[in-house]
Amino acid sequence: MYKILLRQDLVPNTHLFKIEVPEVARKARPGQFIVIRIDEKGERIPLTVAGWDAEEGSVTVVCQEVGTTTRRLAKMGTGDSLVDFVGPLGIPTHIGKVGTVVCVAGGFAVAVVTPIARALKEAGNRVISILGARNQDLIFWEEELRAASDELIVTTDDGSYGRKALVTEPLKELLEGDENVKRVIAIGPSIMMKFCTKTTEPFGVDTVVSLNPIMVDGTGMCGCCRVSVDGQTKFVCVDGPDFDGHKVDYGELTSRMKVYTPHEKICMVLSEEA
Ligand code: FES
């Protein structure tokens, strides 16, 4: 069993869990993910690693309530335990020294982007981060991302906090300006990643996205996380989750992510009635 050392509410429907799992904490790297199961009959869900502490033996994940299992997880608290915790999985984000890197975090992906930005900065890159959310109520870890970056730009769709803009606006300005951006790392909803890659394309800037399709085993066996990248079939759990954003088939990705939506709705109704 894997004990929850800390549970914290970050913003409505988004929660942080620090879990005791020393063997994973020793090996986790930025960009990797883990798969958990709440109990013996529970479904397996992937969560990207938001932090780790090898000394404490803990791994931190951030979970947004989007389905039956994440809602059940949201009801768990400090001291509760998970039956399964598998990881770290996936290929870590490549952290090299390239110069100026722009990290774009859409919504709750700030939890994923922050350790990547920190590692890039520690590797000697100039890191400019853009944190975007629909409104002020959905923003968290602003100070964490600011500390991990050389510069931070905050945007909200409705202008309730920071600059009223989509993340692609400051991204385009940075690409047009004097920063000599060498790489963009965009993580968030698929639509946001798609438009970030469309923004960088005319500038020919290397753009990395972290894909988040439906997963089951997380080890390359079930085929559930299949995506098309540059016309080739890839499995996000073993070939990713990071890919060249200019080569991803976002249409296929989005439609495959909706496959179980009707089942998920039924499941949520049934679990609320139970
Ligand atoms: S989750 Fe099964 S192959 Fe990737």
Residues whose N, C-alpha, C, O or C-beta is under 5 A from the ligand:
A	BS01	FES	I214 M215 V216 D217 G218 T219 G220 M221 C222 G223 C224 C225 F235 C237
